[in-house]
Amino acid sequence: MLLRLLQAAVLALAVATLGRLAAPLHPLLDLFSHLTLYLAAAAVGCAGLLVLARRWAWAAIALGVAAAVLLPSHRLLHVPPVDGLRFEDLTVMQFNARYGNRQAGDFVVAVLRDPAARPQVIVVEEASPLVLSQLLPLYAIYPYKLARAEFGPYGVALFSQLPIHADESRRMPNNRNHYLRLRLRLPQTGADLTLIEVHAVSPLGLQAGPRRNAELAFVAGLAAQATDGPTILIGDLNVTPYSPHFRALEQRSGFASNLRGRWPVGTWPSWLPAWAAIPIDHLLVSPQIQVLDRRVGPSFGSDHYAVTTRLRVFDQPAPAP
């Protein structure tokens, strides 16, 4: 009986893998791409049990399924080069606070605890009036800030130690949410750093999936337009790096994810440990920027983990590998 269940599980995983590989064809199939690590782990587990049962052919099939699941994600291991150029370092913290969160004050306590480790830029999404009221201590610490509060998931607040040289907030083409684009003045070189923030809609549903994909294509175009200096694209993009739509975002924008060269520790949902969660909160960088480090957590009462990324901003694009 157990053997038949294992064989059925392997077949089910193979079907799910085919659905994942066919993700560009339909929004529901794209949901399989977000389960990449879960599918691979399940296939390897089945293979181990089948080996113990001496079912070598089925074990080989299970391992083949695991390889097929992971193969499209191998490019996540690419690490961009660094050296030979002038640079300055920058730490950016992003946090989807969950607009009904009454524990967001814990996030403020963590930020204020160690002045030496304080990020230069903080981006808070789902910044409702409730959340903003708990972030008030940050207003006294960060000289530059802006807030676009909303009673719902699309509010945003930004706190910066770098001067905000210019900013704009506009609705997305679907008119449901917004994007934020601003320029931060780097202290050492006086150059401008462009930051684009987007909270994409959730892809759950037949209509929501294509809408999310259209938003990713739109922000890829925004990022590709930023050719005059270093640029960051940041936000809850509601997509994992295993999705073909995320890979299209990287290709169209010319940007690279902060997950490159790193194990993709997840950011949602926070009721799972971060290593078992899926990464949907992203930071992507233009060729003038290198990612030094990415740290995830804690959640501070949200359903998302916070993400802190250390960046090295060069005075010109780093050489291609």
Secondary structure, DSSP 8 states (H G I E B T S, - for coil): -HHHHHHHHHHHHHHHHHHHHTGGG-HHHHHHHTTHHHHHHHHHHHHHHHHHTT-HHHHHHHHHHHHHHHGGGGGGG------SS-EEEEEEEEEE--TT-S-THHHHHHHHH-GGG--SEEEEES--HHHHHHSHHHHHH-SEEEEE--SSTT-EEEEESS-EEEEEEEE-TTSSSEEEEEEEE-TTT--EEEEEEE------STTHHHHHHHHHHHHHHHHHH--SS-EEEEEE-S--TTSHHHHHHHHHHT-EETTTTS-----B-TTS-GGGSB--EEEEE-TTEEEEEEEE---TTSSS--EEEEEEEESS-----
